Amino acid sequence: MNKMSIPDLEAAAADIRRHILKTIFNAGCGHTGGSLSEADILTALFFRIMNIDTSNPRMENRDRFILSKGHSTPGYYCTLAKRGFFPLEVLMTFDQEGTILQGHPDMHKTPGVDISSGSLGQGLSLGIGMCTGRDANNLDFCVYTLLGDGESQEGQVWEAAMYAGANKTKGLIGITDYNGVQLSGEVNKTLSLGSLKKKWEAFDWTVLECDGHSMAELVSTLENARNLSKEGPVMILAKTVKGKGVSFMENDYHWHGKAPNKEEYALAIKELER
């Protein structure tokens, strides 16, 4: 696949957002806010940055992706479907009995999913394990791990951060979906993270910051991170908006894990198609 241009990436992300709303509305459940906030990040990764092959999803030297914030699967699945890992029609089976699209990612059921996830805080530890296995088998790939900022209150995140920083784990790139909102309110009112940049730097990570909704900035930052990760772990703090693209969902924690009703869905789709 040729590298997509920035306008084409922006168009793909817009389409993915529409599929997210349709998927969640059809299922009557799903994590709306975080799926919309991560859409640009996932689009940049899967359509431009990562070395992957939909015809050979298990090739040894493919880049790996871990959805550490494993509840935001509608965004993940819509990206995988748009990229061609499975038909878009399968999205209409999300979270139904017998589906390949479970509420949380399942590597044994869903094409394109590299690791099962769901319990918050475990993604970086899994990523370190993948990097360790890669080096032991003389392979060459990067591991991208997408975390939530609310998830970053978990202690295991910082155990992994300390280990990777101390051991200069190469090819490990973390991305924080930094939208400032979690399950029941604002992140900094629930448990303030203080300066995330200073925290990651204190654990000997290289830290980059970007606008998580500027496709050009995202691509440039991700490309820079890939180069810098040759020397050790990199964390990207991507500033995003919870519920991005739908005005009445943006920055509202009530939309963390709620599906829209018929009227709300119609309004949301109208905004996304504008």
Secondary structure, 3 states (H helix, E strand, C coil): CCCCCHHHHHHHHHHHHHHHHHHHHHHCCCCHHHHHHHHHHHHHHHHHHCCCCCCCCCCCCCCEEEECCCCCHHHHHHHHHHHCCCCHHHHHHCCCCCCCCCCCCCCCCCCCCCCCCCCCCCHHHHHHHHHHHHHHCCCCCCEEEEEECCHHHCHHHHHHHHHHHHHCCCCEEEEEEECCEECCEEHHHHHCCCCHHHHHHHCCCEEEEEECCCHHHHHHHHHHHHHHCCCCCEEEEEECCCCCCCCCCCCCHHHCCCCCCHHHHHHHHHHHHC
